[in-house]
């Protein structure tokens, strides 16, 4: 394969690859945060109403973070597909 001759195409591909890496990192961090939140909630002393309320709130927040992680993961996959299609188009048209 030859080098990409259009600098704008190369810049766009690099930008998409950067976004893909950042979304991968964001999803990983959200997964980690979800796991740590669950661990904190599980260590709560259940003998008080406040502890029970904390656990319920932490669990709801953990579920929201986990859902957000899935959304970020799907966005990363979408960016990856766009990057792959663009790369194929660039190589096909010798840009």
C-alpha positions in Angstrom: 0.0 0.0 0.0 1.1 3.5 -0.7 1.1 6.4 1.7 -2.0 8.6 2.0 -1.3 11.6 -0.2 -4.0 13.9 1.0 -3.0 15.4 4.3 -6.6 16.2 5.2 -7.4 12.5 4.9 -4.5 11.5 7.0 -5.4 14.0 9.7 -9.0 12.8 9.7 -8.0 9.2 10.0 -5.6 10.1 12.9 -8.4 12.1 14.6 -10.8 9.2 14.3 -8.2 6.8 15.7 -7.6 9.2 18.6 -11.3 9.4 19.3 -11.5 5.6 19.2 -8.7 5.3 21.7 -10.2 7.9 24.0 -13.6 6.2 24.0 -11.9 2.9 24.7 -10.2 4.5 27.7 -13.5 6.1 28.9 -15.4 2.8 28.7 -12.7 1.1 30.6 -12.7 3.8 33.3 -16.5 3.7 33.6 -16.4 -0.1 34.0 -13.8 0.3 36.7 -15.9 3.0 38.4 -19.0 0.8 38.3 -17.1 -2.1 39.9 -15.6 0.1 42.6 -19.0 1.6 43.4 -20.5 -1.8 43.8 -17.6 -2.8 46.2 -18.2 0.3 48.3 -21.9 -0.3 48.5 -21.3 -3.9 49.5 -19.1 -2.9 52.4 -21.8 -0.7 53.8 -22.9 -1.4 57.4 -26.6 -2.4 57.0 -27.7 -1.5 60.5 -28.9 2.0 59.8 -31.5 3.6 57.5 -28.8 5.9 56.2 -26.7 3.0 55.2 -29.6 1.3 53.4 -30.4 4.5 51.6 -26.7 4.9 50.7 -26.6 1.4 49.3 -29.7 1.9 47.2 -28.4 5.2 45.8 -25.0 3.8 45.1 -26.5 0.8 43.3 -28.7 3.0 41.2 -25.7 5.2 40.3 -23.6 2.1 39.5 -26.3 0.9 37.1 -26.3 4.3 35.4 -22.5 4.3 35.1 -22.6 0.7 33.7 -25.2 1.8 31.1 -23.1 4.8 30.2 -20.1 2.5 29.7 -22.1 0.5 27.2 -23.2 3.6 25.4 -19.5 4.8 25.2 -18.5 1.3 23.9 -21.1 1.4 21.2 -19.9 4.9 20.2 -16.3 3.6 20.0 -17.5 0.8 17.7 -19.4 3.3 15.5 -16.3 5.5 15.2 -14.2 2.4 14.4 -16.6 1.5 11.6 -16.5 5.1 10.2 -12.7 5.1 10.3 -12.5 1.7 8.5 -14.9 2.8 5.8 -13.0 6.1 5.3 -9.7 4.2 5.2 -11.1 1.8 2.6 -12.4 4.8 0.5 -9.0 6.6 0.8 -7.1 3.5 -0.4 -9.6 2.7 -3.1 -9.4 6.3 -4.6 -5.6 6.7 -3.9 -6.1 9.8 -1.9 
